[in-house]
């Protein structure tokens, strides 16, 4: 049911002081942890008996995630009786998304629009997630006359500004990211430009970019190229035309070292082809919070540990990259919650290579003598889940909650 007046409603501001005071108290009650804060005050290390927990210096909610959650909670406060919808998930964390479901905030599909979008009206509120949403989704919501609450992260919008600039200058955006990720799809829609004629190519791995770079420098089979990157290019993409001028951007949660290597390889390929780098443009679009969490983990890995637990949603890109960093150094387990620590010998965890949850044996927690367990989490993981993990690790080692609080 489209707007009866035919007018498009503007985005609404729900961040009034009286609303935010209540919202922030509610969010703190749901997601903060006194135990985590006390461990942080002790330098991120807690030892009880023969068990030590070591926390990374930076982990958990970033400013952009906190802001998105605050705005979602505020939307329900400001519009207590309206239907409220959310494009996909507010962030990649099941615990947070469950809380929003309890508040009757209904998740709309984000891969493709369906009849639910046609049913939206001017009394409905639609929340745009922290990842943003493709231009086509925003246009649809606006055309239905809905009120929108936009929680898109500022770092993501900086990337959009740059790829829009590339499109205006007829520069192809090579986007380092996952083609099926909400943020990358939103960024790609901006890379198409205001007239839809801009071009982009999404690459995920160094193997992908090596293929692209070989094509840039030496040419190749166009049909093979388009088959390889099906679903990861702009409409009408032609590698013989659109790989002439290139600008590299990225999904903000990617591994910084990998993005930088992609940038380097593209530059080398263009220099090989053209004799200079005039047709190459680059800028740093890694989210600051993502980089802080990666750097903090690298620093923590300098200390001796028996195992690393990475806590977060399995579809969280920035959390997955923490797992990639950790597993190169020591036994690393990607868990969604403390419930995954089922016993001294068994941990249910997500295998990022098999892309499925598996049950694996370990002798870490049952080990006699002293053990050190590291814990970190991506930008979408709340502190209460870290607290649960701390309690569970100590519990498996015979230390109860009262002893933890007393320590």
C-alpha positions in Angstrom: 0.0 0.0 0.0 1.8 3.0 -1.3 1.7 6.5 0.2 -1.8 7.9 -0.2 -0.4 11.4 -0.7 2.3 10.2 -3.1 4.9 12.0 -1.0 8.1 10.4 0.2 8.7 10.6 3.9 12.1 11.7 5.1 14.3 9.8 7.5 13.3 10.3 11.1 15.6 11.2 14.0 14.9 9.1 17.1 17.9 10.3 19.1 16.1 12.6 21.5 17.8 13.1 24.9 14.8 11.7 26.9 14.6 8.6 24.7 18.3 7.9 24.6 18.7 8.0 28.3 16.2 5.2 28.7 17.5 3.3 25.7 21.1 3.3 26.8 20.1 2.0 30.2 18.2 -0.8 28.6 21.0 -1.7 26.2 23.5 -1.7 29.0 21.3 -4.0 31.0 21.1 -6.4 28.1 24.7 -6.5 26.9 27.2 -5.1 29.3 29.2 -7.1 31.8 30.7 -6.2 35.2 33.0 -9.2 35.1 34.4 -8.2 31.7 35.0 -4.6 32.9 36.8 -5.7 36.0 39.1 -8.0 34.0 39.8 -5.1 31.7 40.7 -3.0 34.7 43.2 -5.7 35.7 45.0 -5.4 32.3 42.9 -8.1 30.6 44.3 -11.0 32.7 42.5 -13.0 35.3 44.2 -16.0 37.1 42.4 -18.2 39.5 44.2 -21.3 40.7 45.9 -23.0 37.7 43.7 -21.3 35.1 44.4 -17.9 33.4 42.0 -16.0 31.1 43.6 -13.4 28.8 41.4 -10.9 27.0 42.5 -9.0 23.9 42.9 -5.3 24.6 40.2 -4.5 22.0 37.2 -6.7 21.3 33.4 -6.5 21.2 31.0 -3.8 20.3 32.4 -0.8 18.4 30.9 2.6 18.2 29.0 1.9 14.9 27.4 -1.2 16.3 26.5 0.5 19.6 24.9 3.3 17.6 22.9 0.9 15.4 21.6 -1.0 18.4 20.7 2.2 20.2 18.8 3.5 17.2 16.9 0.2 16.8 15.8 0.3 20.5 15.0 4.0 20.3 12.7 3.3 17.3 10.5 1.1 19.4 10.4 3.7 22.1 9.5 6.5 19.7 7.0 4.4 17.8 5.5 2.1 20.4 2.4 1.1 18.3 3.7 1.3 14.8 4.9 -1.7 12.7 8.7 -1.6 12.6 10.7 -3.5 10.1 14.4 -4.1 9.6 16.2 -4.8 6.3 17.9 -8.1 7.2 19.8 -8.1 10.5 20.9 -5.0 12.4 24.4 -6.6 13.0 25.7 -10.2 12.7 25.0 -11.4 16.2 22.1 -13.8 17.0 21.7 -12.6 20.6 21.1 -9.0 19.5 18.8 -10.0 16.7 16.8 -12.1 19.1 16.3 -9.1 21.4 14.9 -7.1 18.5 12.5 -9.9 17.6 11.2 -9.8 21.2 10.5 -6.1 20.6 8.4 -7.0 17.5 10.9 -5.6 15.1 10.3 -7.7 12.0 13.2 -8.7 9.7 12.7 -8.2 6.0 14.6 -10.3 3.4 17.8 -8.6 2.3 18.9 -10.8 -0.6 15.9 -9.8 -2.7 12.7 -7.8 -2.2 9.4 -9.7 -1.9 5.7 -8.9 -1.4 6.5 -7.7 2.2 8.1 -4.6 0.7 4.9 -3.9 -1.4 2.8 -4.0 1.8 4.8 -1.3 3.5 3.0 2.0 4.1 3.4 5.5 5.5 2.8 4.5 9.1 5.5 1.9 9.0 9.0 2.4 10.2 11.9 0.7 8.4 15.3 0.4 10.0 18.4 0.3 7.7 21.1 -1.9 9.3 24.7 -1.0 10.2 25.8 -2.5 6.9 23.6 -0.2 4.9 21.3 -1.4 2.1 21.5 -1.4 -1.7 20.1 1.7 -3.5 17.2 -0.3 -5.0 16.0 -1.2 -1.4 16.2 2.4 -0.2 14.3 3.6 -3.3 11.6 1.0 -2.7 11.2 1.9 1.0 11.1 5.6 0.2 8.5 5.1 -2.6 6.2 3.3 -0.2 6.2 6.4 1.9 7.7 4.7 5.0 9.6 6.4 7.8 13.2 5.3 7.9 15.7 5.1 10.6 19.2 4.8 9.1 21.8 3.1 11.3 24.4 2.7 8.5 28.0 2.9 9.9 29.9 6.1 9.1 32.9 4.1 7.9 30.7 2.3 5.3 29.3 5.6 4.1 32.9 6.9 3.5 33.5 3.9 1.2 30.2 4.8 -0.6 31.4 8.3 -1.2 34.6 7.2 -2.7 33.1 4.5 -5.1 30.5 7.1 -6.2 33.5 9.3 -7.0 35.1 6.5 -9.0 31.9 6.0 -11.0 31.7 9.7 -11.9 35.2 9.5 -13.2 34.5 6.3 -15.2 36.9 4.4 -12.8 36.0 0.7 -12.2 35.8 -0.1 -8.5 37.5 -3.4 -7.6 35.8 -4.2 -4.2 37.6 -6.6 -1.9 34.8 -8.4 -0.1 32.2 -11.1 -0.1 29.8 -10.8 -3.0 26.9 -12.2 -0.9 27.6 -9.9 2.1 25.1 -7.1 2.9 27.7 -4.4 3.1 29.4 -5.4 -0.2 26.1 -5.5 -2.0 25.2 -2.0 -0.7 28.7 -0.7 -1.7 28.4 -2.2 -5.2 25.1 -0.5 -5.7 26.8 2.8 -5.1 29.7 1.9 -7.3 27.2 1.7 -10.1 26.9 5.4 -9.9 23.8 7.7 -9.9 23.1 6.8 -13.5 23.7 3.1 -13.0 26.4 3.0 -15.6 29.4 2.8 -13.2 31.3 -0.5 -13.2 32.6 -2.7 -10.4 34.2 -6.1 -9.8 34.1 -8.0 -6.4 37.1 -10.2 -5.5 37.4 -12.2 -2.3 40.8 -14.0 -2.4 44.4 -13.4 -3.5 43.8 -16.1 -6.1 40.9 -14.1 -7.5 43.1 -10.9 -7.8 46.0 -12.9 -9.3 43.6 -14.0 -12.1 42.4 -10.4 -12.6 45.9 -9.0 -12.5 47.0 -11.5 -15.2 44.1 -10.4 -17.3 45.0 -6.7 -16.8 48.7 -7.3 -17.8 48.3 -9.9 -20.5 44.7 -10.1 -21.6 42.7 -13.4 -21.6 39.5 -15.2 -22.4 36.6 -12.8 -21.8 34.0 -15.4 -21.5 36.0 -17.4 -19.0 36.6 -14.2 -16.9 32.8 -13.4 -16.9 32.0 -17.0 -15.9 34.5 -17.0 -13.1 33.1 -13.7 -11.6 29.4 -14.4 -12.4 27.3 -12.5 -9.8 30.3 -10.4 -8.8 30.3 -7.7 -11.5 28.2 -4.7 -12.6 25.7 -5.2 -15.3 27.3 -5.3 -18.8 30.8 -5.7 -17.3 33.5 -6.1 -20.0 37.0 -6.8 -18.7 38.5 -5.6 -21.9 37.0 -2.1 -21.3 36.3 -1.8 -17.6 39.8 -2.9 -16.3 41.4 0.1 -17.9 41.1 2.5 -15.0 40.8 0.9 -11.6 40.2 2.0 -8.0 40.4 -0.4 -5.2 37.9 -0.3 -2.3 36.8 -2.9 0.2 34.2 -4.2 2.6 35.3 -2.4 5.7 35.6 -5.6 7.8 38.2 -7.4 5.6 41.7 -8.4 6.8 43.8 -5.2 6.3 47.0 -7.0 5.2 45.1 -8.9 2.5 43.4 -5.7 1.2 46.8 -4.0 1.1 48.3 -6.9 -0.8 45.4 -6.8 -3.3 46.1 -3.1 -3.8 49.8 -3.8 -4.4 49.2 -6.5 -6.9 46.7 -4.4 -8.9 49.1 -1.5 -9.0 52.0 -3.8 -10.3 49.7 -5.2 -13.0 48.7 -1.7 -14.2 52.3 -0.6 -14.2 53.3 -3.6 -16.2 50.6 -2.9 -18.8 50.8 0.9 -18.9 54.4 1.7 -17.8 53.0 3.8 -15.0 50.3 3.8 -12.3 48.2 6.7 -13.6 45.2 4.5 -14.1 45.3 3.2 -10.5 43.5 4.8 -7.5 43.5 3.6 -3.9 42.4 4.7 -0.5 42.3 3.1 3.0 38.7 2.0 3.8 39.4 -0.6 6.5 37.1 0.2 9.5 39.2 1.6 12.4 37.5 -0.7 14.9 38.1 -3.8 12.8 41.8 -2.8 12.6 42.0 -2.2 16.3 40.7 -5.7 17.0 43.0 -7.3 14.5 46.0 -5.4 16.0 45.0 -6.3 19.5 44.9 -10.0 18.6 48.3 -9.9 17.0 49.6 -8.3 20.2 48.0 -10.9 22.4 49.4 -13.7 20.3 52.9 -12.6 21.4 52.0 -14.1 24.8 52.0 -17.9 25.3 48.5 -19.4 25.3 47.1 -22.9 25.1 44.0 -22.0 23.1 42.1 -19.1 21.7 38.3 -18.6 21.8 36.8 -16.2 19.3 33.2 -15.4 20.2 30.6 -14.1 17.8 28.1 -14.7 15.0 29.2 -17.2 12.5 28.2 -14.9 9.6 30.3 -12.0 11.0 33.1 -11.1 8.6 35.3 -9.2 11.0 35.0 -12.1 13.5 35.9 -14.6 10.9 39.1 -12.7 10.1 40.1 -12.9 13.8 39.7 -16.7 13.6 42.0 -16.7 10.5 44.7 -14.8 12.4 44.4 -17.0 15.5 44.4 -20.4 13.8 47.8 -19.7 12.3 49.4 -19.6 15.7 47.5 -21.9 18.1 44.3 -24.1 18.6 41.5 -21.6 17.8 37.8 -22.2 18.3 35.1 -19.9 16.7 32.1 -20.2 19.1 28.7 -18.4 19.0 28.3 -18.6 22.8 29.5 -20.3 26.0 27.0 -23.1 25.3 29.5 -24.4 22.7 31.9 -25.3 25.4 30.2 -28.6 26.2 32.8 -30.3 28.3 36.4 -30.6 29.1 36.9 -32.6 26.0 34.4 -31.2 23.5 33.8 -27.8 21.9 31.2 -27.2 19.3 32.7 -24.5 16.9 32.4 -23.1 13.4 34.9 -24.4 10.9 35.5 -21.4 8.6 37.0 -23.7 5.9 34.2 -26.3 5.9 31.7 -23.4 6.5 29.8 -25.5 9.1 29.5 -26.0 12.8 31.5 -29.1 13.9 32.1 -30.8 17.2 35.7 -31.2 18.0 37.7 -32.9 20.7 40.4 -31.0 22.6 42.6 -31.7 25.6 43.1 -28.1 26.4 40.6 -27.6 29.2 41.2 -31.1 30.8 45.0 -30.5 30.8 46.6 -31.0 34.2 48.5 -28.0 35.6 48.4 -24.4 34.4 46.6 -23.4 31.2 46.1 -20.0 29.6 43.1 -19.3 27.4 42.8 -16.3 25.2 39.4 -14.7 24.4 38.5 -12.2 21.8 35.5 -11.2 19.8 34.5 -9.2 16.7 32.8 -5.8 16.7 29.3 -7.3 16.8 29.7 -9.4 20.0 28.2 -8.0 23.2 30.2 -8.2 26.5 27.6 -10.4 28.2 28.5 -13.2 25.8 32.2 -12.7 26.8 31.2 -12.9 30.4 29.4 -16.2 29.9 32.5 -17.5 28.1 34.8 -16.5 31.0 32.4 -18.1 33.5 32.2 -21.3 31.4 35.9 -21.7 31.0 36.6 -21.3 34.7 33.6 -23.6 35.5 35.1 -26.4 33.4 38.2 -26.0 35.5 36.3 -26.3 38.8 36.0 -22.5 39.6 32.5 -21.2 40.3 31.0 -17.8 39.7 31.4 -16.6 43.3 35.1 -17.3 43.1 35.4 -15.3 39.8 33.5 -12.3 41.3 35.6 -12.4 44.5 38.8 -12.4 42.4 
